[in-house]
Amino acid sequence: MREKRQAGHSAFPTGAKKRKGIRVIALVLSLILGLSAFAAWPGERAEAAGTTIDAAKLKSISRLYFPMRDDKKQLYTLYLFAADEKKTVTTQDGAWAGANAGDVVYSGTYRAALLKSGKKTGSVQNVNLNFYSFNATRNESFRLPGDGKNRPDLVFLSEAASSDVNLIQGFVITGGTLHSLDVADGNGKVWGKETAAAPKNAMRGLSGDRMQTRVYDNSSGRYRFDTYKLDLKQLKLRHADDLYAPSNAWPTGQGAHALLDSIKQSALKHALHGKPQVKIGMTEKQVRSIMGSPKQVENGEWGGYFGYGNLWVGFDDYMDQGKIPAHARVGELTTRLNGTFMRTHQVKEWLGTPQEEYEDELEGGYVMLYRWKHALLVFRYEYDGEPIHSFSIY
């Protein structure tokens, strides 16, 4: 470590008589710097991008390694090493979510090298791993095997963030070079290099160049599943879908993206979501011919309503003695999301920014409002952070 030194004339000898002293000092400094550089040279050379390292030595200095096939199905071994690596054993006082007492933790400035199958030397890669420590007892970094078609093998380096959450960052080999992957939204806007995942069994591969992560979300008390699609040309993991579920079992149904797309299509067609035959403008007789007798009937703020479980059909006039007036027409189609957990941030990601979002002083809670052409779609929730409880098409 260099010592801080005040700049000032008094730090150096002055005058003709002192010139010899200056030369001596300069010579000593040159020798010190030269020796320091010589001492540091082997380590720096070993870490310089493009430097080749003998396969046996690479194996001996590397703490982690993964077999990886690139986009051409060529096999490599990815080695991770650090010239400044340190080993610590976690004490009782130092234990935390990322390390129990007795766990062995390695830390350092880790670099990557690729060894092509059948070659005798590996090449140090010019990629920032942003990877500085890992728990060797747990070893939570992992390889996601390719699908055998378009998606090559991916490696994800994982570091603990809390007891339930690890931050993972992905890497892929193309053209014989290791690249880091950006995490982006569906439009390609980069969020960063990391995404959240569970400490163990964090990811599975899906068809169509896709993969899915899972992680426990403390704020909702549920598991969150995020689907990403690999964009190999742009070196991005594009967010493709997400959902919340009460169980950690891998989901089989549609996520929020697909659900919201179908809700939007229902709104554009002025149709009841889940029962597209029922549409805005229908009479009571037409609704009954499709849905049968309602399980519930009631007058609301703006007119009469027929209830069919989670589905509600609202008319533009009130019931009179349990009957909807003949002139009344369907003006509202509401679906209550009982059993479906969806948050406001999901709606905004997949449908975009709402035209309006405000507190509903009349009926309570908050609304998000979307308009397309002649369609109006309104989502309702109790307060910020709470899930959507219903949506209505007008």
N, C-alpha and C positions, 0 to 999 in steps of 0.2 A: 504494500500500500504506500502510495506516495504521501509524504507529509506536506501539509499546507505550508506555504512559505510566502511571507510578505514581500512584494516587489519593492526594491529600494536600492539606491546606489551603494549603501553600506554593505550590501551582501557581496559585493565584488571588490577586489583590490583596485586602486586607481593610482595613476602616476607612472612615470617611466621606470622607476625602481621596482614597481610591482609587476611589470609585464612578465617577468620570468615566473612569478607565482601564478599568474593567470594561465600560462602555458602548462605548468605542472598540474593545476586543477583540471584544465581541459583534458589533459592526457589521462588523468585518473578517471574522470567521468566517462571518457570514451572506452576505457578498459572495462569499467563496471557495466556500461550499457552493452558492450560487445559480449561480455560473458553472460549477461542476463539473457540476451537474445539467443545465444548459443544454447543455454540451458533450456529455454522455452521452445526452441525450434522443433524438436521431435514431436512434442504434443501438438503444436500448431499444424505441423505438416500432416500429421495423422488425421486432423479434423478438416483440412482444407478441402473445399468442394472440388471434385474431379480427381483427387488423389486416389491412387490404387493401393489396396492393402492385401497382402497375402491372405488366402482363404483361411489357413490355419490360425494366423494371428487374429484375423477378424473374429473368428469363432471364440478365441480365448479372451478377447477384450470386450465382447458384447454381452450385455446383461439380458437382452430380449432378442428373439428372432422369430420370424414367421415365414413359412413357405407362401409364395404369392404367384399367381399367374396373371400376366398382363392382358391387355386388350387383344393380343394376338395368340393368347393361350400359351405363351412362352413362360416357363417356370423360372422363378428367381427365389432367392432367400433374402428377406429383409432383416438386416442386423441393426440394432440400436446400441450405441456405446457413448460413454462420456469420459473424457480425459480427466475431468475434475470430480469424478464420482466419489461419493462418500456413503458409507454404510452406518446406519444407526439401528439400534434395537429399542423399540418403543417402551418407555417406562410406564409405571402405573399413573404417575402424574401427567405424563405426556399423551396418554390415551385420548382418543377422540373418535368421531364417527368414521374417520378414514383409516384408523389403526388402533387395534386393541393392544393391551400390554403384552409384550413379547413378540409382536410383529416386526419383521425385518423390513426396513424402508431404505431404499436407495435414492440418492438425489444427485443431481449434476446437470450440466448443460448437454443434453443428449443430442447426438447426431445420428444420421441414418446412412447406411451403405447397402448397395445392392450387389449380390453375387449371382450372376447368371449361371444356370445349371450347366455343369460340365467345365466351367472356367476355373482357373487357379487363383485369380485375383478379383476382388470386389472393388466397386467404385463409390467413393463418398459422394452423397447427394447434396445438391444445393437447395434444400428445402427447410424452412423453419418448422420444426416439430412442435414448438411451444410446449415442450414436455420436460418437466424438471424434477419430478419425483414419482415413485410408484412403490406400492406395497407388494413386496415380493412374496409375502405369505399368502396374499389374496390373488395377485396377478390378474386384474380385471380387464386388461386390454385383450382384444380378441380379433380374429380374422373372420370375415363373412365370406364364405365360399361363393364363387361366381355361379351363374345359372347354367353355364355350359353353352350359352348362346351368345348374348350380347353383353351381359354384365360380367366384367372381370372380378377377380378376388379383390376385396377391400379389407384394409386393416384399420381398426379404430383404437386409438390410444385413449385410455380412460383414467381419470383422476377423480377421487371422491370430493364431493361438494357438501354432502350431508349424509345422514344415516340411510336415507332412501334414494338419494340422487347422486349420480356421477355425471361429469361433463365429458363427453366423448368427441373426438375429432377424427375425421376420416382421411384415408390416403389411398391412392391408386397408382398403378404403374402403366404408363403409356409411352410407347417409343423408347423403351429402355430407361425411362426416367421416373423417379418417384415424385408425385404431385400431391399437395394437400387439396382438400375439397372445401369449397364454400358451402355454407348452409343458406338457402335462399327461400323466399316465398314463391308462390305459384307463378308469379310474373317474372321471376329471376332476380328480384331485388335482394341483394346480399344482406343477411342478418349478422353473419360472423362466421367463425370457423367451428364453433362448438354447438352441440345440442344436448339436451338432458336425456338420460337413460337410467335404467335400473343398474345397480352394481353387478348383478348376475343375470344371465339369460336376457340380455337387454335388447336383442334385435333378432329378427328373422327375415329371411329373403322371401320375396314374393315374385310373381311373374311380371313380365313387362318392365324389366329394369328397376323394379321397385323393392323397397325394404321397409320394415316397420319396427319402430322402437316402442318400448313400454316403460313407464315410470310411475311411481305412486305420487299422487298430488295431494299434499297435506291440506291445502286450502279447501278442497272439495271432498276429501275423504274417499276419493275414487282413483282408479288407474287411468292414466292418459296414454292413448296410443296414437302415434304420429306416423304417417306414411310419407315416404320420400321417394322421388324418382330420380335416378342417376342421369344427369346430363353430361355425358362424357366429353363432348366437344367444349363445353363451357366450364368443365370441372366443377360442377355444382350438384348439390343434393337439393332438388326443388321440392318444397312442401306440397304434397298432393292431396292429403286428407288427414283428418284427426277425429277422435271420439273419446268420450269418457265412459267407463264401465265400472260396475261395483266389484268385479272379479279380475284377477290378473291373468285369466285364461285368454289366449289369443282370440280376438273377435272374428266372427264369420260374416256379420252383417255389414251394412253400409255405414260410412262415417258421416260427419257433419257436412262435408263438401257435397257428397252425392245427395244427401237429404235436402240441403238448401237449394241445390240445383233443381230438384224435383218440386220443391215448394214454389220457387220462382216460376217454373213452367205452369204450375197450377194457377198462380196469380195472373199470368199472362193470358191464360185461357178462361179466367173468371170461373174456375171450377173448384169444387171442394177437394182438398188434398186427401187422397185415399179413396175417394168416391167421385171420380171425375164426371160422372153422368149428371151430378147435381151442380147447377150453375146459377150464377147471378141472373136475376130476372125471371126465374121460374115461379109458378104459382104453388099454393099449398098442395093442390091436387097432384101436380107433377112431382113434387118432393115425396109425397106419400106413396106414389106409384113406384118410386125407386127405392126409398128407404123404409117403407112400411110405417106403422104407427110409432110415434116418438115415445121414448121411455120417460122423457120429462118434457113438460111444457111450462113456460113462464113468460111473464112480461118483463122486459129489461128496460134500460134507459131510453132506448129509441124505438122499441117495437117488441113483437112477440118472438119467442124462440122455441124451436124444437130441439131436444137433446137426444142424441144417439150415442151414449157412452162418452168418448172423448170428442165426438164430432157434434157441432152445434150449427143449426141453420137459423139465421135471423131474418125476419121480415121487416118491411118498411112501414108497418102499421101494427097497432096493438091488438092482442086477442080480446075478443068480447065474448064472455061466457064460454071460454075455452075454445073459441073458434077464430080462425084467422079470416079477416074480411076478404071477399072474393077479389077485390081490386088490388090487394096487397101482393107484393113481389119480393122475392129473395133479394136482400141487400147486403147480407154479411154471411161469410162462411168461416167459422172458427174451429181450430183444432187445438185441443189442450194436450200438452206434451207430458202426459203422465207416463213415467217409465223411461222417458228420453231426456238425458241430461245434456243441455247445450248452453254454452255461455255466450255473452255478448261479443267477446273478441272473436269467436268463431264465425258469427254472423257477419261481422265487419270484414273479416279476412276473405270470406268466400263470396259475399255479395257486395263488398265495397262499403264506402262510407255512407251512412244513411242521409237522406235529404233533411231529415229532422230527428232530433232526439231530445226528449223533454219529460218533465214530471207531469203526470196526468192528475191534476188536482180534482177532477170530477170523479173518476173511478179509482184513484189511488195507484201507486206504483209509477213505473216509467215506461215510455214507449220509444221504439225506433221505427221510423217510417220510411218506406221505399216506394218510389213511383216509377213505373215504366209505361209509356204510352198512356192508355186509359186504365191501367191496373194500379191498384193501391194495396200494399202489403204492410201490415203493422205487427211488430213483435212486442210482447209485453213481459216485463220482469218487475220484481218487487223493489229492488234497489241494487246499486252498483256492486258487482261481485256475485250476485245471486243468479241462478240459471234462468233462462227463458221459460216461462210457464205456459204460454200460448201464443198463437199467431192468428191473425184474421185477414181474410181477403175481401176486398170491397169492389 
